[in-house]
Amino acid sequence: MEIKEVQKIVDDWIKQYGVRYFDELTNTAMLMEEVGEVARIMARRYGEQSEKESDKNKDLGDEMADVLFVLVCLANQTGIDLEEAVQKNLEKKTKRDHSRHKDNEKLK
């Protein structure tokens, strides 16, 4: 699935089931909330915090999908073509960091 397709699927879903997009500020707050849920799982499952019983059945993939969904909503609302933005971002990173990580002794 291409990113453009994801953006259209989310837009169609919102129109069919969501009535309308929440405003951008609400969606930004929701994005932070969803990222926090991913961070909680990561810290407890892969980090040094102990995992609570209530966290053990949390689906990390589902939580990541929640992050992506809200991010796509924000992109749709603000007219961002995420596919184009990712391509430009990778070009920027490649130009800026083409040897930076290969030359980093900490990564060897």
N, C-alpha and C positions, 0 to 999 in steps of 0.2 A: 504494500500500500504506500502510495506517495503522500508526502505531507499535504499537498494541495487537496488530495482526496480526503484526508483526515479533517482538514478545515471545512470542507463541504459537508461531510458526514455529521460533524458537530453542529454546524449551522442548521442543517436539516432537522437534527434531533431537537435542537432548541425550539425551532419553529413548530414542530409537531407536538412535543411533550413539555417543553419548558415555558411556553407562552411567549416569553421574550427573554433576552439576556438581562441578568442583573446589571446594574450600572458598573462602570469600570472600577470605581473605588471599592464597591462590595466584592467584585471578583478579585481585586488585588488582595483584599483581606482574606478571601477564601483561598487564594493561592498560597499565602503565607501559612494558613492553617494546614493545608494539605502537605506542604513541604515540611512542616513541623511533625506531622504524622510519620512521614518517611524518615525524618531524622530520629524520631523516637525509636522506631524499629531498628534502624542502623546502629544507634548507640547501644541498644540492649542486646541485639542479636550478634553484632559484629564488633562492638566496642567493649569497653570495660564495665559498663553498667550491667547489673543483673537483670534478666528478663522477668517481668512480672507474669504471673499465671495468665492474666487477662491479655497479655501481649503475644503469647505463644502461638495463638491461632491467627494472628494478623497476617494478611497476604501482602507481602511487599510489592509484588507486581500490581496488585489492585490499587494500592496506595500511590504507586508511581503513575498509574493510568489516571488517577484522580488529578494529580499534578498536571499531567499533560492535557487533560480535558479542560481544566480552568485556564491554562496557558493558551490553548487554542481559542478558547472563548475570548480572551483578552486580545489576541492577535486579530480575530475576526472583527471585534468591535472597533479596533483602532486602525483597521485597514492594512495590517502587516501581512505580507506574503511570507510565511515562515520558511518555505522552501528556498526562496530567494535570499532571505535573511541568513539562513544557515550556510548557504553557499558563499555569500559575501564574508561571513564570519570565519569560515574555514580558510578562505583566501587570505584574510588578514592574519590569522594565526600562523599560517604556513609561511607567509612573508616575514613575519616578526620572529617566529620561533623555529625557523628551518633547521638550525643546529643547536639551539639553546639547550634542549633537553638531552641531546646526544652528547653535548660537552659537559653536562652536569655530573660531576664526580659522585654526588649523592645518589644518583640513579643507576650507577654501575655496580 
